[in-house]
Amino acid sequence: MKKVLHLFPAYKIGGAPVNVLRFIKGSKDKIRNYAAACNIDGNLFNKYVEATDDSFDVNLTSIKLSSYLKLLRIVKNVKPDIIHANGKGGAFYAFLIYIFYKVDIYYTFRGFHIKYSGIRHTFHMLFEKLFSYCYVKAIAVSHSEKELYLKTTGVNDIKVTVIGNGVDISKMQLPSELQGVLDKYKINIVSLSRIDPVKDIVTMLKSFALLNNQDTALHIMGGFLDGDILYKEKVESTIKSLKCSDRVHLWGDMPSAGNYIHNFDLYLSTSLSEGLPTSIIEAGLSKIPVIASNCNGNIDLIKDFETGYLFSKKDIAGLVSKLQLAIDQLGSVEQSEILIKNLNQMHSYSIDSHVNKLIELYINKGIEGFTSK
């Protein structure tokens, strides 16, 4: 049975940790799984401890010699057959490990996007190109993410495949505190978005403020990382400047937040870039309308007036128009047809499908006769 060590920055509610945990639980009889990340959320870390053969607390949120040395000791003791890196943080440490241990490396982007500019962007692209000579296969979670990665980095197409996230929901009632807040409004809009520039929360807030619905509230579920503290302050400052600030609610990280989406009326994403947004899949499974920006990842799921409502990134006027339309169409035949089409496509993103495709990739190394360098 193959041993896989999963690397990602932190045990924290969000795309990578949640999706990796789903894979670990779904593959427990086929793969021996291990994990290493920074223990930010003790509850999530404990779930990893229960699900894996072993989980380790290693700070991968920044470049630290102590973290690197700790990882080398872990690899020496565990002797994994595979290291699966998630995101840039996981990728960097996997690259450093490869210097000493030539294990098979797999790399899932988890929302590849252009974060830097100037010399930092140049070095980032150089790293991605260099790292491509180390990993067996890179995994994009959507076709648009793969296209963006190949176009931006110049990596050979044969090195990258697409495997969508595995998602499920178990519909739950909101905690009484939250339900009491929702009951104050006729319409409740929700977004599962961490406070991060790539989620473009500021555009979300400014657009919401322009709606003419006084009985509508905006709820944002998601925390933030230390590196985004300045953006968090910008978001809080923006909220204070709005006349509708009392109708904007920041709920922070909520475990299993996708299970609560069905309690709301509309789902909103203003992201500038996504891999394959789990929360939009969860909204589709919850049968609530989705309004989403036309960024990579989102466009793999939302087709305008077919499976949801699409608007151009950062287009405040366009977003206001689509939000108002979605509100006006609540309960209509037109919107019911959109919800049915969206629900039908979401069933293809099952956890079993994701697990089987990834295990097959591990075993066959992507294509017949393909081996890592």
C-alpha positions as CSV (number, residue, x, y, z in Angstrom):
1,M,0.0,0.0,0.0
2,K,1.5,3.3,-1.1
3,K,2.4,5.9,1.5
4,V,1.5,9.5,0.6
5,L,2.7,12.6,2.6
6,H,0.4,15.6,1.9
7,L,1.9,19.1,2.3
8,F,-0.1,22.3,2.5
9,P,0.5,25.6,4.4
10,A,-1.9,25.2,7.4
11,Y,-4.6,23.1,9.0
12,K,-7.2,25.8,8.5
13,I,-10.7,25.7,7.2
14,G,-10.4,26.3,3.4
15,G,-10.1,24.7,0.0
16,A,-6.9,22.7,0.2
17,P,-7.1,21.3,3.8
18,V,-10.8,20.4,3.4
19,N,-10.4,18.7,0.0
20,V,-7.2,16.8,1.1
21,L,-9.0,15.6,4.2
22,R,-11.9,14.4,2.0
23,F,-9.4,12.4,-0.2
24,I,-7.7,10.9,2.9
25,K,-11.1,9.7,4.3
26,G,-12.2,8.4,1.0
27,S,-8.9,6.5,0.3
28,K,-8.2,5.1,3.8
29,D,-8.4,1.4,2.7
30,K,-6.2,2.0,-0.4
31,I,-3.6,4.5,0.6
32,R,-1.6,5.2,3.8
33,N,-1.9,8.9,4.3
34,Y,0.2,11.3,6.2
35,A,0.0,15.1,6.5
36,A,2.2,18.1,7.4
37,A,1.0,21.7,7.9
38,C,0.9,24.4,10.5
39,N,-1.6,23.7,13.3
40,I,-3.7,26.9,13.2
41,D,-7.1,25.2,13.8
42,G,-6.8,22.6,16.5
43,N,-10.2,21.0,15.7
44,L,-9.2,20.5,12.0
45,F,-5.8,19.2,13.1
46,N,-7.5,16.6,15.3
47,K,-9.6,15.5,12.4
48,Y,-6.4,14.9,10.4
49,V,-4.9,13.0,13.3
50,E,-7.9,10.7,13.4
51,A,-8.0,10.2,9.6
52,T,-4.3,9.7,8.8
53,D,-1.6,7.2,9.8
54,D,0.1,10.3,11.3
55,S,-0.2,14.1,11.0
56,F,2.5,16.6,11.9
57,D,2.5,20.2,13.0
58,V,5.0,22.0,10.7
59,N,4.8,25.7,9.9
60,L,4.7,25.8,6.1
61,T,3.1,29.2,5.9
62,S,6.4,30.9,5.4
63,I,10.0,29.9,4.5
64,K,11.7,28.6,7.7
65,L,14.9,26.6,8.1
66,S,13.5,24.9,11.2
67,S,10.4,23.8,9.2
68,Y,12.6,22.4,6.4
69,L,14.7,20.4,8.8
70,K,11.6,19.1,10.6
71,L,10.2,18.0,7.3
72,L,13.4,16.2,6.3
73,R,13.2,14.2,9.6
74,I,9.6,13.4,8.9
75,V,10.4,12.1,5.4
76,K,13.3,10.1,6.7
77,N,11.1,8.4,9.3
78,V,7.9,7.9,7.3
79,K,9.6,7.0,4.0
80,P,6.7,8.1,1.8
81,D,6.4,6.8,-1.8
82,I,4.8,10.0,-2.8
83,I,4.8,13.6,-1.6
84,H,1.7,15.5,-2.7
85,A,2.2,19.3,-2.5
86,N,-0.8,21.6,-2.4
87,G,-0.4,25.3,-3.3
88,K,2.8,27.4,-3.5
89,G,3.7,26.7,0.1
90,G,3.5,23.0,-0.3
91,A,5.3,23.1,-3.7
92,F,8.3,25.1,-2.3
93,Y,8.9,22.7,0.5
94,A,8.4,19.6,-1.8
95,F,11.1,21.1,-4.1
96,L,13.5,21.4,-1.2
97,I,12.8,17.9,0.0
98,Y,13.5,16.6,-3.6
99,I,17.1,17.8,-3.3
100,F,17.7,15.0,-0.7
101,Y,14.9,12.5,-1.3
102,K,14.0,11.6,-4.9
103,V,10.4,10.5,-4.1
104,D,7.6,10.9,-6.6
105,I,6.1,14.3,-6.3
106,Y,2.6,15.4,-7.3
107,Y,1.5,19.0,-7.2
108,T,-2.1,20.3,-7.0
109,F,-2.3,24.1,-7.6
110,R,-5.4,24.8,-5.5
111,G,-6.3,28.0,-7.2
112,F,-3.3,29.0,-9.3
113,H,-3.3,32.8,-9.9
114,I,-1.0,35.7,-10.7
115,K,-0.3,37.0,-7.2
116,Y,2.9,39.0,-7.8
117,S,4.3,41.6,-10.2
118,G,7.7,42.7,-11.3
119,I,10.7,40.7,-10.1
120,R,8.7,38.6,-7.7
121,H,6.4,37.5,-10.5
122,T,9.5,36.6,-12.6
123,F,11.0,34.5,-9.8
124,H,7.6,32.8,-9.2
125,M,7.4,31.7,-12.8
126,L,11.0,30.5,-12.8
127,F,10.2,28.4,-9.8
128,E,7.1,26.9,-11.4
129,K,9.1,26.0,-14.5
130,L,12.0,24.5,-12.5
131,F,9.6,22.6,-10.2
132,S,8.0,21.0,-13.3
133,Y,11.2,19.0,-13.8
134,C,10.8,17.5,-10.3
135,Y,7.2,16.5,-10.1
136,V,5.6,13.5,-11.8
137,K,2.4,15.4,-12.5
138,A,0.7,18.7,-11.7
139,I,-3.0,18.6,-11.1
140,A,-5.3,21.4,-12.0
141,V,-8.8,21.2,-10.5
142,S,-10.4,22.8,-13.6
143,H,-9.7,23.1,-17.3
144,S,-9.5,26.9,-17.1
145,E,-7.0,26.7,-14.3
146,K,-4.8,24.4,-16.4
147,E,-5.0,26.8,-19.4
148,L,-3.9,29.7,-17.2
149,Y,-1.1,27.7,-15.6
150,L,0.3,26.5,-19.0
151,K,0.0,29.9,-20.6
152,T,1.6,31.8,-17.7
153,T,4.5,29.4,-16.9
154,G,5.3,27.8,-20.2
155,V,5.3,24.3,-18.6
156,N,4.9,21.4,-21.0
157,D,1.2,20.3,-21.5
158,I,2.1,16.7,-20.8
159,K,3.0,17.6,-17.2
160,V,-0.5,18.7,-16.2
161,T,-3.8,16.9,-15.9
162,V,-7.2,17.9,-14.6
163,I,-9.0,16.2,-11.7
164,G,-11.9,18.1,-10.2
165,N,-12.5,18.3,-6.5
166,G,-14.6,15.8,-4.7
167,V,-17.5,17.4,-2.8
168,D,-20.4,16.3,-0.7
169,I,-22.7,18.1,1.7
170,S,-24.8,17.2,4.7
171,K,-27.4,19.8,5.1
172,M,-27.4,21.3,8.6
173,Q,-29.4,24.0,10.4
174,L,-27.5,27.1,11.3
175,P,-26.5,27.7,14.9
176,S,-29.2,29.6,16.7
177,E,-27.1,32.8,16.9
178,L,-26.8,32.9,13.1
179,Q,-30.3,31.9,12.4
180,G,-31.5,34.7,14.6
181,V,-29.6,37.2,12.5
182,L,-31.0,35.7,9.2
183,D,-34.5,35.9,10.5
184,K,-34.3,39.7,10.6
185,Y,-34.1,39.9,6.8
186,K,-36.2,38.8,3.8
187,I,-33.2,37.9,1.6
188,N,-29.9,36.6,2.8
189,I,-26.9,36.5,0.5
190,V,-23.9,34.3,1.5
191,S,-20.3,34.0,0.3
192,L,-17.8,31.4,1.6
193,S,-14.7,33.5,1.0
194,R,-11.7,34.0,3.1
195,I,-10.5,37.6,3.6
196,D,-8.0,37.6,0.8
197,P,-7.3,40.0,-2.1
198,V,-7.9,37.3,-4.7
199,K,-11.5,37.0,-3.4
200,D,-12.1,40.7,-4.1
201,I,-14.3,41.3,-1.0
202,V,-14.1,45.0,-1.5
203,T,-16.0,44.8,-4.9
204,M,-18.5,42.5,-3.1
205,L,-19.1,45.1,-0.4
206,K,-19.4,48.1,-2.7
207,S,-21.8,46.3,-5.0
208,F,-24.0,45.1,-2.1
209,A,-24.2,48.7,-0.9
210,L,-25.7,49.8,-4.2
211,L,-28.7,47.4,-4.0
212,N,-32.0,49.0,-3.4
213,N,-33.1,46.2,-1.0
214,Q,-33.2,47.4,2.6
215,D,-34.4,43.9,3.8
216,T,-31.4,42.1,2.3
217,A,-28.2,41.1,4.2
218,L,-24.7,39.9,3.1
219,H,-23.0,37.2,5.1
220,I,-19.3,36.3,4.6
221,M,-17.9,33.1,6.1
222,G,-14.2,32.8,6.0
223,G,-11.1,33.8,8.1
224,F,-7.8,35.2,7.0
225,L,-4.1,34.4,7.1
226,D,-1.5,36.6,8.8
227,G,-0.1,37.7,5.4
228,D,-3.5,39.2,4.5
229,I,-3.9,41.4,7.6
230,L,-3.6,44.6,5.6
231,Y,-6.4,43.5,3.3
232,K,-8.5,42.5,6.3
233,E,-8.1,46.0,7.6
234,K,-9.1,47.4,4.2
235,V,-12.3,45.2,4.2
236,E,-13.2,46.3,7.7
237,S,-12.6,50.0,6.8
238,T,-14.8,49.6,3.7
239,I,-17.6,48.1,5.8
240,K,-17.5,51.0,8.2
241,S,-17.8,53.4,5.4
242,L,-21.1,51.9,4.1
243,K,-24.5,53.1,5.0
244,C,-25.6,49.5,5.0
245,S,-22.8,48.3,7.3
246,D,-25.4,46.9,9.8
247,R,-26.5,44.5,7.1
248,V,-23.0,43.1,6.5
249,H,-22.0,40.2,8.7
250,L,-18.5,38.7,8.9
251,W,-18.8,35.2,10.5
252,G,-15.1,34.2,10.3
253,D,-14.2,30.5,9.8
254,M,-17.0,28.1,10.2
255,P,-16.3,24.3,10.1
256,S,-18.3,22.5,7.4
257,A,-19.6,25.9,6.2
258,G,-20.9,24.3,2.9
259,N,-23.4,22.3,4.9
260,Y,-25.2,25.6,5.9
261,I,-25.5,27.2,2.4
262,H,-29.0,25.9,1.9
263,N,-30.2,28.2,4.7
264,F,-29.5,31.2,2.5
265,D,-31.2,32.6,-0.6
266,L,-28.3,33.5,-2.9
267,Y,-24.6,32.5,-3.2
268,L,-22.1,35.2,-4.3
269,S,-18.5,34.9,-5.6
270,T,-16.5,37.9,-6.6
271,S,-13.2,36.0,-7.0
272,L,-10.5,37.2,-9.3
273,S,-9.2,33.6,-9.7
274,E,-10.2,30.1,-8.6
275,G,-9.1,26.6,-9.1
276,L,-12.5,24.8,-9.0
277,P,-14.6,26.6,-6.3
278,T,-15.9,24.0,-3.8
279,S,-18.3,26.5,-2.4
280,I,-20.0,27.0,-5.8
281,I,-20.4,23.2,-6.1
282,E,-21.9,23.2,-2.6
283,A,-24.3,26.0,-3.5
284,G,-25.3,24.0,-6.6
285,L,-26.0,20.9,-4.5
286,S,-27.9,23.1,-2.1
287,K,-30.1,24.3,-4.9
288,I,-29.6,28.1,-4.3
289,P,-28.9,30.5,-7.2
290,V,-25.2,31.4,-7.8
291,I,-23.9,34.8,-8.9
292,A,-20.3,34.6,-9.8
293,S,-17.4,36.5,-11.5
294,N,-16.1,35.3,-14.8
295,C,-12.7,34.2,-13.4
296,N,-11.0,30.9,-14.2
297,G,-12.6,28.1,-12.1
298,N,-15.9,29.9,-11.8
299,I,-16.5,29.8,-15.6
300,D,-16.0,26.0,-15.5
301,L,-19.2,25.8,-13.4
302,I,-21.3,28.9,-14.1
303,K,-22.7,29.6,-17.5
304,D,-24.7,32.9,-17.7
305,F,-28.5,32.3,-17.5
306,E,-27.8,28.5,-17.8
307,T,-26.4,27.4,-14.5
308,G,-26.2,30.8,-12.8
309,Y,-25.5,34.5,-13.2
310,L,-22.1,35.6,-14.5
311,F,-20.6,39.1,-14.3
312,S,-17.2,40.5,-15.3
313,K,-14.5,40.6,-12.6
314,K,-14.4,43.9,-10.7
315,D,-17.4,45.2,-12.6
316,I,-19.5,46.7,-9.8
317,A,-22.3,47.9,-12.0
318,G,-22.5,44.5,-13.7
319,L,-22.6,42.7,-10.4
320,V,-25.3,45.0,-9.0
321,S,-27.4,44.3,-12.2
322,K,-27.0,40.5,-11.9
323,L,-27.7,40.5,-8.1
324,Q,-30.8,42.5,-8.6
325,L,-32.0,40.2,-11.4
326,A,-31.3,37.1,-9.3
327,I,-33.3,38.6,-6.4
328,D,-36.2,39.6,-8.7
329,Q,-36.3,36.0,-10.2
330,L,-36.3,34.2,-6.8
331,G,-39.0,31.5,-7.1
332,S,-39.6,32.0,-10.8
333,V,-39.8,29.3,-13.5
334,E,-36.7,30.8,-15.2
335,Q,-34.6,30.5,-12.1
336,S,-35.9,27.0,-11.2
337,E,-34.6,25.8,-14.6
338,I,-31.2,27.3,-13.8
339,L,-31.1,25.6,-10.5
340,I,-32.0,22.2,-12.0
341,K,-29.3,22.5,-14.6
342,N,-26.7,23.5,-12.0
343,L,-27.7,20.7,-9.7
344,N,-27.4,18.1,-12.5
345,Q,-23.8,19.1,-13.3
346,M,-22.7,19.1,-9.7
347,H,-23.3,15.4,-9.3
348,S,-20.2,14.6,-11.4
349,Y,-18.0,16.1,-8.6
350,S,-18.3,13.1,-6.2
351,I,-15.6,12.2,-3.7
352,D,-15.5,8.6,-5.0
353,S,-14.7,9.9,-8.5
354,H,-12.0,12.3,-7.2
355,V,-10.4,9.5,-5.1
356,N,-10.3,6.9,-7.8
357,K,-8.9,9.3,-10.4
358,L,-6.1,10.4,-8.1
359,I,-5.2,6.9,-7.0
360,E,-5.1,5.9,-10.7
361,L,-2.7,8.8,-11.3
362,Y,-0.5,7.7,-8.4
363,I,-0.3,4.1,-9.7
364,N,0.1,4.8,-13.4
365,K,2.0,8.1,-13.1
366,G,-0.3,10.0,-15.4
367,I,0.3,8.3,-18.8
368,E,1.6,4.9,-19.9
369,G,5.3,4.5,-19.4
370,F,5.7,7.9,-17.9
371,T,8.1,8.2,-15.0
372,S,9.3,11.1,-12.9
373,K,12.6,12.7,-13.7
